[in-house]
C-alpha cells in the first residue's frame, strides 16, 4: 500500500510544480520523510497523511483506496457478455505480458504528470507544451501516448456497441493500459487514443473505464458523465488546437466564410474525421449549424480527391485479433537479445511461427 500512497503524493506534488522541500515546508514534514514516502519506503502516520490530504484538498480515501490491479470488476459483472469477457481476459494477459517484458528488457516507461484542476482546454494546451508539440498536428496519437506512459493495444471490439475502448491502471505497478478499436479509420483511432490519454492524465486512479462508441460521437457525448465529456473536449483540443485553426484561417485560407475546400483542407491538415472538425468549427463560431449539416452530407473522399488528388493510404494495423504494439514487440526482442527468453518464448510473445520470428530478428538487428 505504501508505494501506491507514495505514487499519488508524488503525482500531486509534481502537478503543482513543487519540490519535495517546498511540499515538506507546507505540511510541516521533513523533505527526507517526503522522499521516503514517495519511494514507498515509509508508511505515513494518520496525522501526516491528514496534513497532506488537507494541503492537496483530497479526502483520505483518495490515498488509501486501492483499485484492483486487473479487470475483475468487469469480469465479475453478470451482465458482461461472454464475448466481452473473453476479450477482456486476453487484454488482461497482454497487460501482464507487457509488464513482464518491461522488467526483462529493463525498459520501464516514465509516467506523464497527473492533472486535476485545469479545464479540458487548458489541460490540452499544457500537455502539448510539456511534450514540445507546439501547435503542430499529431499524426500518430497511439505512438505518442505509448511513448508517454499509456500502453496501447488494438483489437476488433464488440460490434453490438457494448465497448469501444478500455482503460485500466495497475496501481501496484504504476502502469496504464488502453485497448482501442482496430477496425475503424485512422482518424477515429487517433481520437480514441487521445480520449484514452485524457483518462490516463486525469482519471488515473478512478478505476477501470470502458467507453462505448457513442462516447466518441460529438452529438451523443453530452448524454454521458462529465468525465467522458471532459475527455472528449480534451481530445478535440489536443488534436485540433483552436489557436492553430485560427492561425491557418488568418494566414493561409484568408476568407471570412469557410468553404467546403477550406474545411477539407483543415481536415487533412489535422488528420481528424470531418464530423469532428465540423462540430468543433461550429462550437468555435466559425461555421453555422446549417453549414455543418451540409458538410456531414458531403462525399468526403470524392470531394477531397477532386480538390487535392488521392490521399496517401494510411498504414492499417495488421492482424485480426489483439494487435500488439511496436513497443511490445521491441521489448520482446530486447528480452531475447539479453538472454532472458529463448526463441520459443519470443515466438509465443509475438504470436508468430519461429521461421517468421527469425526473419523479424534479422530485420531488426
Secondary structure, DSSP 8 states (H G I E B T S, - for coil): -HHHHHHHHHHHHHHTT--HHHHHHHHT--HHHHHHHHTT-S---HHHHHHHHHHHT--HHHHH----SSSHHHHT-TTS-HHHHHHHHHHHHHHHHHHHHHHHHT----------SS-HHHHHHHHHHHHT-TT---S-HHHHHHHTTEEEEEE---TTTT-SEEEEEETTTTEEEEEEESSS-HHHHHHHHHHHHHHHHHSTTS--EEE-GGGGSTTTGGGS-HHHHHHHHHHHHHHS-HHHHHHHIIIII--SS--HHHHHHHHHHHT--HHHHHHHHHHTTSS-HHHHHHHHTS-HHHHHHHHH-----------SS-B--HHHHHHHHHHHHTTSS-HHHHHHHHTS-HHHHHHHHHHH-
